[in-house]
Amino acid sequence: MKLLTDLFSTDYGLMSIMGIMFMIGMGVFFLRLFMGKMDADAKNASK
């Protein structure tokens, strides 16, 4: 329980949460970007 209290109530805990969320957001962004590029490239190659 002390771990969760430290995570959500200290400055370094909140920065850790923000860093983790930022990295997950970047992963989702790049996944969608690359999948869209691959779909467009496959569509152009089939023409």
PQR file of N, CA, C, O and H, with PARSE charges and radii, in Angstrom:
ATOM      1  N   MET A   1       0.818  -1.190   0.000 -0.4000 1.5000
ATOM      2  CA  MET A   1       0.000   0.000   0.000 -0.0000 2.0000
ATOM      3  C   MET A   1       0.863   1.255   0.000  0.5500 1.7000
ATOM      4  O   MET A   1       0.495   2.265  -0.600 -0.5500 1.4000
ATOM      5  N   LYS A   2       2.004   1.193   0.669 -0.4000 1.5000
ATOM      6  CA  LYS A   2       2.933   2.335   0.674 -0.0000 2.0000
ATOM      7  C   LYS A   2       3.418   2.639  -0.729  0.5500 1.7000
ATOM      8  O   LYS A   2       3.648   3.799  -1.071 -0.5500 1.4000
ATOM      9  H   LYS A   2       2.303   0.373   1.157  0.4000 1.0000
ATOM     10  N   LEU A   3       3.574   1.606  -1.546 -0.4000 1.5000
ATOM     11  CA  LEU A   3       4.022   1.799  -2.923 -0.0000 2.0000
ATOM     12  C   LEU A   3       3.022   2.654  -3.704  0.5500 1.7000
ATOM     13  O   LEU A   3       3.420   3.594  -4.393 -0.5500 1.4000
ATOM     14  H   LEU A   3       3.387   0.664  -1.268  0.4000 1.0000
ATOM     15  N   LEU A   4       1.735   2.339  -3.604 -0.4000 1.5000
ATOM     16  CA  LEU A   4       0.723   3.118  -4.311 -0.0000 2.0000
ATOM     17  C   LEU A   4       0.619   4.534  -3.764  0.5500 1.7000
ATOM     18  O   LEU A   4       0.408   5.481  -4.521 -0.5500 1.4000
ATOM     19  H   LEU A   4       1.412   1.576  -3.045  0.4000 1.0000
ATOM     20  N   THR A   5       0.765   4.680  -2.465 -0.4000 1.5000
ATOM     21  CA  THR A   5       0.732   6.011  -1.870 -0.0000 2.0000
ATOM     22  C   THR A   5       1.888   6.852  -2.389  0.5500 1.7000
ATOM     23  O   THR A   5       1.695   8.015  -2.745 -0.5500 1.4000
ATOM     24  H   THR A   5       0.936   3.910  -1.849  0.4000 1.0000
ATOM     25  N   ASP A   6       3.082   6.283  -2.436 -0.4000 1.5000
ATOM     26  CA  ASP A   6       4.239   7.004  -2.964 -0.0000 2.0000
ATOM     27  C   ASP A   6       4.074   7.300  -4.448  0.5500 1.7000
ATOM     28  O   ASP A   6       4.466   8.371  -4.912 -0.5500 1.4000
ATOM     29  H   ASP A   6       3.239   5.338  -2.147  0.4000 1.0000
ATOM     30  N   LEU A   7       3.504   6.372  -5.191 -0.4000 1.5000
ATOM     31  CA  LEU A   7       3.355   6.551  -6.625 -0.0000 2.0000
ATOM     32  C   LEU A   7       2.435   7.722  -6.949  0.5500 1.7000
ATOM     33  O   LEU A   7       2.730   8.502  -7.855 -0.5500 1.4000
ATOM     34  H   LEU A   7       3.186   5.502  -4.815  0.4000 1.0000
ATOM     35  N   PHE A   8       1.337   7.859  -6.233 -0.4000 1.5000
ATOM     36  CA  PHE A   8       0.356   8.888  -6.561 -0.0000 2.0000
ATOM     37  C   PHE A   8       0.486  10.174  -5.751  0.5500 1.7000
ATOM     38  O   PHE A   8      -0.211  11.145  -6.041 -0.5500 1.4000
ATOM     39  H   PHE A   8       1.098   7.225  -5.497  0.4000 1.0000
ATOM     40  N   SER A   9       1.356  10.209  -4.747 -0.4000 1.5000
ATOM     41  CA  SER A   9       1.407  11.401  -3.907 -0.0000 2.0000
ATOM     42  C   SER A   9       2.754  12.113  -3.935  0.5500 1.7000
ATOM     43  O   SER A   9       2.867  13.214  -3.396 -0.5500 1.4000
ATOM     44  H   SER A   9       1.923   9.419  -4.512  0.4000 1.0000
ATOM     45  N   THR A  10       3.775  11.523  -4.543 -0.4000 1.5000
ATOM     46  CA  THR A  10       5.066  12.195  -4.583 -0.0000 2.0000
ATOM     47  C   THR A  10       5.339  12.711  -5.991  0.5500 1.7000
ATOM     48  O   THR A  10       4.755  12.247  -6.970 -0.5500 1.4000
ATOM     49  H   THR A  10       3.683  10.629  -4.981  0.4000 1.0000
ATOM     50  N   ASP A  11       6.246  13.686  -6.064 -0.4000 1.5000
ATOM     51  CA  ASP A  11       6.558  14.257  -7.365 -0.0000 2.0000
ATOM     52  C   ASP A  11       7.246  13.246  -8.279  0.5500 1.7000
ATOM     53  O   ASP A  11       6.968  13.219  -9.478 -0.5500 1.4000
ATOM     54  H   ASP A  11       6.721  14.063  -5.268  0.4000 1.0000
ATOM     55  N   TYR A  12       8.120  12.432  -7.750 -0.4000 1.5000
ATOM     56  CA  TYR A  12       8.787  11.446  -8.595 -0.0000 2.0000
ATOM     57  C   TYR A  12       7.844  10.315  -9.004  0.5500 1.7000
ATOM     58  O   TYR A  12       8.025   9.717 -10.065 -0.5500 1.4000
ATOM     59  H   TYR A  12       8.346  12.454  -6.776  0.4000 1.0000
ATOM     60  N   GLY A  13       6.855  10.018  -8.187 -0.4000 1.5000
ATOM     61  CA  GLY A  13       5.855   9.023  -8.567 -0.0000 2.0000
ATOM     62  C   GLY A  13       4.967   9.515  -9.689  0.5500 1.7000
ATOM     63  O   GLY A  13       4.672   8.777 -10.629 -0.5500 1.4000
ATOM     64  H   GLY A  13       6.709  10.504  -7.325  0.4000 1.0000
ATOM     65  N   LEU A  14       4.540  10.768  -9.590 -0.4000 1.5000
ATOM     66  CA  LEU A  14       3.696  11.338 -10.636 -0.0000 2.0000
ATOM     67  C   LEU A  14       4.469  11.486 -11.942  0.5500 1.7000
ATOM     68  O   LEU A  14       3.911  11.269 -13.017 -0.5500 1.4000
ATOM     69  H   LEU A  14       4.780  11.368  -8.826  0.4000 1.0000
ATOM     70  N   MET A  15       5.748  11.852 -11.861 -0.4000 1.5000
ATOM     71  CA  MET A  15       6.569  11.938 -13.073 -0.0000 2.0000
ATOM     72  C   MET A  15       6.745  10.556 -13.697  0.5500 1.7000
ATOM     73  O   MET A  15       6.786  10.435 -14.921 -0.5500 1.4000
ATOM     74  H   MET A  15       6.201  12.028 -10.988  0.4000 1.0000
ATOM     75  N   SER A  16       6.847   9.531 -12.888 -0.4000 1.5000
ATOM     76  CA  SER A  16       6.941   8.171 -13.405 -0.0000 2.0000
ATOM     77  C   SER A  16       5.672   7.780 -14.140  0.5500 1.7000
ATOM     78  O   SER A  16       5.739   7.189 -15.218 -0.5500 1.4000
ATOM     79  H   SER A  16       6.814   9.629 -11.894  0.4000 1.0000
ATOM     80  N   ILE A  17       4.517   8.102 -13.571 -0.4000 1.5000
ATOM     81  CA  ILE A  17       3.241   7.805 -14.225 -0.0000 2.0000
ATOM     82  C   ILE A  17       3.146   8.559 -15.542  0.5500 1.7000
ATOM     83  O   ILE A  17       2.727   7.992 -16.551 -0.5500 1.4000
ATOM     84  H   ILE A  17       4.463   8.582 -12.695  0.4000 1.0000
ATOM     85  N   MET A  18       3.535   9.846 -15.544 -0.4000 1.5000
ATOM     86  CA  MET A  18       3.475  10.631 -16.778 -0.0000 2.0000
ATOM     87  C   MET A  18       4.425  10.063 -17.830  0.5500 1.7000
ATOM     88  O   MET A  18       4.082  10.017 -19.011 -0.5500 1.4000
ATOM     89  H   MET A  18       3.876  10.307 -14.725  0.4000 1.0000
ATOM     90  N   GLY A  19       5.605   9.634 -17.416 -0.4000 1.5000
ATOM     91  CA  GLY A  19       6.553   9.033 -18.354 -0.0000 2.0000
ATOM     92  C   GLY A  19       6.033   7.744 -18.951  0.5500 1.7000
ATOM     93  O   GLY A  19       6.182   7.513 -20.151 -0.5500 1.4000
ATOM     94  H   GLY A  19       5.884   9.671 -16.457  0.4000 1.0000
ATOM     95  N   ILE A  20       5.427   6.906 -18.138 -0.4000 1.5000
ATOM     96  CA  ILE A  20       4.863   5.644 -18.622 -0.0000 2.0000
ATOM     97  C   ILE A  20       3.715   5.914 -19.583  0.5500 1.7000
ATOM     98  O   ILE A  20       3.628   5.280 -20.634 -0.5500 1.4000
ATOM     99  H   ILE A  20       5.306   7.094 -17.163  0.4000 1.0000
ATOM    100  N   MET A  21       2.838   6.845 -19.239 -0.4000 1.5000
ATOM    101  CA  MET A  21       1.709   7.169 -20.110 -0.0000 2.0000
ATOM    102  C   MET A  21       2.192   7.773 -21.426  0.5500 1.7000
ATOM    103  O   MET A  21       1.624   7.486 -22.480 -0.5500 1.4000
ATOM    104  H   MET A  21       2.909   7.361 -18.385  0.4000 1.0000
ATOM    105  N   PHE A  22       3.228   8.599 -21.380 -0.4000 1.5000
ATOM    106  CA  PHE A  22       3.784   9.196 -22.593 -0.0000 2.0000
ATOM    107  C   PHE A  22       4.341   8.116 -23.516  0.5500 1.7000
ATOM    108  O   PHE A  22       4.116   8.152 -24.726 -0.5500 1.4000
ATOM    109  H   PHE A  22       3.690   8.832 -20.525  0.4000 1.0000
ATOM    110  N   MET A  23       5.064   7.163 -22.950 -0.4000 1.5000
ATOM    111  CA  MET A  23       5.638   6.088 -23.759 -0.0000 2.0000
ATOM    112  C   MET A  23       4.554   5.194 -24.360  0.5500 1.7000
ATOM    113  O   MET A  23       4.679   4.765 -25.508 -0.5500 1.4000
ATOM    114  H   MET A  23       5.247   7.134 -21.967  0.4000 1.0000
ATOM    115  N   ILE A  24       3.509   4.911 -23.614 -0.4000 1.5000
ATOM    116  CA  ILE A  24       2.397   4.117 -24.148 -0.0000 2.0000
ATOM    117  C   ILE A  24       1.707   4.887 -25.276  0.5500 1.7000
ATOM    118  O   ILE A  24       1.366   4.313 -26.309 -0.5500 1.4000
ATOM    119  H   ILE A  24       3.408   5.259 -22.682  0.4000 1.0000
ATOM    120  N   GLY A  25       1.504   6.190 -25.070 -0.4000 1.5000
ATOM    121  CA  GLY A  25       0.906   7.024 -26.104 -0.0000 2.0000
ATOM    122  C   GLY A  25       1.756   7.055 -27.367  0.5500 1.7000
ATOM    123  O   GLY A  25       1.225   6.979 -28.475 -0.5500 1.4000
ATOM    124  H   GLY A  25       1.781   6.657 -24.230  0.4000 1.0000
ATOM    125  N   MET A  26       3.069   7.166 -27.206 -0.4000 1.5000
ATOM    126  CA  MET A  26       3.957   7.141 -28.369 -0.0000 2.0000
ATOM    127  C   MET A  26       3.881   5.805 -29.093  0.5500 1.7000
ATOM    128  O   MET A  26       3.902   5.763 -30.323 -0.5500 1.4000
ATOM    129  H   MET A  26       3.500   7.227 -26.306  0.4000 1.0000
ATOM    130  N   GLY A  27       3.795   4.728 -28.347 -0.4000 1.5000
ATOM    131  CA  GLY A  27       3.690   3.404 -28.953 -0.0000 2.0000
ATOM    132  C   GLY A  27       2.424   3.262 -29.769  0.5500 1.7000
ATOM    133  O   GLY A  27       2.456   2.721 -30.875 -0.5500 1.4000
ATOM    134  H   GLY A  27       3.778   4.762 -27.348  0.4000 1.0000
ATOM    135  N   VAL A  28       1.300   3.742 -29.237 -0.4000 1.5000
ATOM    136  CA  VAL A  28       0.034   3.675 -29.957 -0.0000 2.0000
ATOM    137  C   VAL A  28       0.093   4.549 -31.207  0.5500 1.7000
ATOM    138  O   VAL A  28      -0.362   4.137 -32.274 -0.5500 1.4000
ATOM    139  H   VAL A  28       1.274   4.181 -28.339  0.4000 1.0000
ATOM    140  N   PHE A  29       0.648   5.748 -31.079 -0.4000 1.5000
ATOM    141  CA  PHE A  29       0.765   6.655 -32.223 -0.0000 2.0000
ATOM    142  C   PHE A  29       1.591   6.034 -33.342  0.5500 1.7000
ATOM    143  O   PHE A  29       1.168   6.029 -34.498 -0.5500 1.4000
ATOM    144  H   PHE A  29       1.018   6.082 -30.212  0.4000 1.0000
ATOM    145  N   PHE A  30       2.763   5.512 -33.006 -0.4000 1.5000
ATOM    146  CA  PHE A  30       3.618   4.938 -34.038 -0.0000 2.0000
ATOM    147  C   PHE A  30       3.033   3.662 -34.627  0.5500 1.7000
ATOM    148  O   PHE A  30       3.199   3.401 -35.818 -0.5500 1.4000
ATOM    149  H   PHE A  30       3.107   5.516 -32.067  0.4000 1.0000
ATOM    150  N   LEU A  31       2.358   2.872 -33.817 -0.4000 1.5000
ATOM    151  CA  LEU A  31       1.709   1.669 -34.335 -0.0000 2.0000
ATOM    152  C   LEU A  31       0.666   2.039 -35.381  0.5500 1.7000
ATOM    153  O   LEU A  31       0.627   1.446 -36.459 -0.5500 1.4000
ATOM    154  H   LEU A  31       2.224   3.084 -32.849  0.4000 1.0000
ATOM    155  N   ARG A  32      -0.180   3.023 -35.065 -0.4000 1.5000
ATOM    156  CA  ARG A  32      -1.197   3.449 -36.034 -0.0000 2.0000
ATOM    157  C   ARG A  32      -0.564   4.071 -37.271  0.5500 1.7000
ATOM    158  O   ARG A  32      -1.024   3.834 -38.388 -0.5500 1.4000
ATOM    159  H   ARG A  32      -0.148   3.505 -34.190  0.4000 1.0000
ATOM    160  N   LEU A  33       0.483   4.862 -37.084 -0.4000 1.5000
ATOM    161  CA  LEU A  33       1.163   5.491 -38.212 -0.0000 2.0000
ATOM    162  C   LEU A  33       1.756   4.447 -39.148  0.5500 1.7000
ATOM    163  O   LEU A  33       1.554   4.506 -40.361 -0.5500 1.4000
ATOM    164  H   LEU A  33       0.856   5.055 -36.176  0.4000 1.0000
ATOM    165  N   PHE A  34       2.480   3.500 -38.587 -0.4000 1.5000
ATOM    166  CA  PHE A  34       3.140   2.491 -39.414 -0.0000 2.0000
ATOM    167  C   PHE A  34       2.130   1.558 -40.070  0.5500 1.7000
ATOM    168  O   PHE A  34       2.320   1.163 -41.221 -0.5500 1.4000
ATOM    169  H   PHE A  34       2.643   3.452 -37.601  0.4000 1.0000
ATOM    170  N   MET A  35       1.070   1.201 -39.370 -0.4000 1.5000
ATOM    171  CA  MET A  35       0.050   0.343 -39.972 -0.0000 2.0000
ATOM    172  C   MET A  35      -0.644   1.066 -41.126  0.5500 1.7000
ATOM    173  O   MET A  35      -0.942   0.450 -42.149 -0.5500 1.4000
ATOM    174  H   MET A  35       0.915   1.522 -38.435  0.4000 1.0000
ATOM    175  N   GLY A  36      -0.902   2.352 -40.972 -0.4000 1.5000
ATOM    176  CA  GLY A  36      -1.506   3.128 -42.048 -0.0000 2.0000
ATOM    177  C   GLY A  36      -0.590   3.228 -43.253  0.5500 1.7000
ATOM    178  O   GLY A  36      -1.048   3.124 -44.390 -0.5500 1.4000
ATOM    179  H   GLY A  36      -0.659   2.853 -40.141  0.4000 1.0000
ATOM    180  N   LYS A  37       0.701   3.428 -43.017 -0.4000 1.5000
ATOM    181  CA  LYS A  37       1.667   3.495 -44.118 -0.0000 2.0000
ATOM    182  C   LYS A  37       1.767   2.149 -44.839  0.5500 1.7000
ATOM    183  O   LYS A  37       1.864   2.107 -46.066 -0.5500 1.4000
ATOM    184  H   LYS A  37       1.073   3.513 -42.093  0.4000 1.0000
ATOM    185  N   MET A  38       1.742   1.057 -44.085 -0.4000 1.5000
ATOM    186  CA  MET A  38       1.818  -0.255 -44.712 -0.0000 2.0000
ATOM    187  C   MET A  38       0.573  -0.544 -45.548  0.5500 1.7000
ATOM    188  O   MET A  38       0.670  -1.112 -46.636 -0.5500 1.4000
ATOM    189  H   MET A  38       1.663   1.090 -43.089  0.4000 1.0000
ATOM    190  N   ASP A  39      -0.601  -0.152 -45.037 -0.4000 1.5000
ATOM    191  CA  ASP A  39      -1.828  -0.348 -45.798 -0.0000 2.0000
ATOM    192  C   ASP A  39      -1.825   0.472 -47.077  0.5500 1.7000
ATOM    193  O   ASP A  39      -2.243  -0.018 -48.126 -0.5500 1.4000
ATOM    194  H   ASP A  39      -0.680   0.310 -44.153  0.4000 1.0000
ATOM    195  N   ALA A  40      -1.362   1.711 -47.005 -0.4000 1.5000
ATOM    196  CA  ALA A  40      -1.305   2.562 -48.190 -0.0000 2.0000
ATOM    197  C   ALA A  40      -0.303   2.014 -49.201  0.5500 1.7000
ATOM    198  O   ALA A  40      -0.555   2.036 -50.406 -0.5500 1.4000
ATOM    199  H   ALA A  40      -1.022   2.110 -46.152  0.4000 1.0000
ATOM    200  N   ASP A  41       0.815   1.531 -48.714 -0.4000 1.5000
ATOM    201  CA  ASP A  41       1.828   0.976 -49.616 -0.0000 2.0000
ATOM    202  C   ASP A  41       1.322  -0.300 -50.286  0.5500 1.7000
ATOM    203  O   ASP A  41       1.582  -0.522 -51.468 -0.5500 1.4000
ATOM    204  H   ASP A  41       1.019   1.513 -47.735  0.4000 1.0000
ATOM    205  N   ALA A  42       0.614  -1.124 -49.551 -0.4000 1.5000
ATOM    206  CA  ALA A  42       0.060  -2.350 -50.121 -0.0000 2.0000
ATOM    207  C   ALA A  42      -1.010  -2.025 -51.165  0.5500 1.7000
ATOM    208  O   ALA A  42      -1.117  -2.700 -52.189 -0.5500 1.4000
ATOM    209  H   ALA A  42       0.403  -0.943 -48.590  0.4000 1.0000
ATOM    210  N   LYS A  43      -1.797  -0.989 -50.896 -0.4000 1.5000
ATOM    211  CA  LYS A  43      -2.837  -0.584 -51.847 -0.0000 2.0000
ATOM    212  C   LYS A  43      -2.196  -0.043 -53.124  0.5500 1.7000
ATOM    213  O   LYS A  43      -2.681  -0.320 -54.221 -0.5500 1.4000
ATOM    214  H   LYS A  43      -1.711  -0.440 -50.065  0.4000 1.0000
ATOM    215  N   ASN A  44      -1.122   0.718 -52.995 -0.4000 1.5000
ATOM    216  CA  ASN A  44      -0.427   1.269 -54.175 -0.0000 2.0000
ATOM    217  C   ASN A  44       0.303   0.191 -54.948  0.5500 1.7000
ATOM    218  O   ASN A  44       0.404   0.280 -56.171 -0.5500 1.4000
ATOM    219  H   ASN A  44      -0.728   0.943 -52.104  0.4000 1.0000
ATOM    220  N   ALA A  45       0.814  -0.826 -54.272 -0.4000 1.5000
ATOM    221  CA  ALA A  45       1.557  -1.894 -54.949 -0.0000 2.0000
ATOM    222  C   ALA A  45       0.635  -2.805 -55.743  0.5500 1.7000
ATOM    223  O   ALA A  45       1.066  -3.418 -56.719 -0.5500 1.4000
ATOM    224  H   ALA A  45       0.732  -0.899 -53.279  0.4000 1.0000
ATOM    225  N   SER A  46      -0.619  -2.903 -55.343 -0.4000 1.5000
ATOM    226  CA  SER A  46      -1.543  -3.808 -56.038 -0.0000 2.0000
ATOM    227  C   SER A  46      -2.117  -3.191 -57.312  0.5500 1.7000
ATOM    228  O   SER A  46      -2.775  -3.883 -58.089 -0.5500 1.4000
ATOM    229  H   SER A  46      -0.970  -2.406 -54.550  0.4000 1.0000
ATOM    230  N   LYS A  47      -1.879  -1.911 -57.534 -0.4000 1.5000
ATOM    231  CA  LYS A  47      -2.426  -1.234 -58.724 -0.0000 2.0000
ATOM    232  C   LYS A  47      -1.626  -1.538 -59.958  0.5500 1.7000
ATOM    233  O   LYS A  47      -1.951  -1.050 -61.040 -0.5500 1.4000
ATOM    234  H   LYS A  47      -1.344  -1.349 -56.903  0.4000 1.0000
TER
END
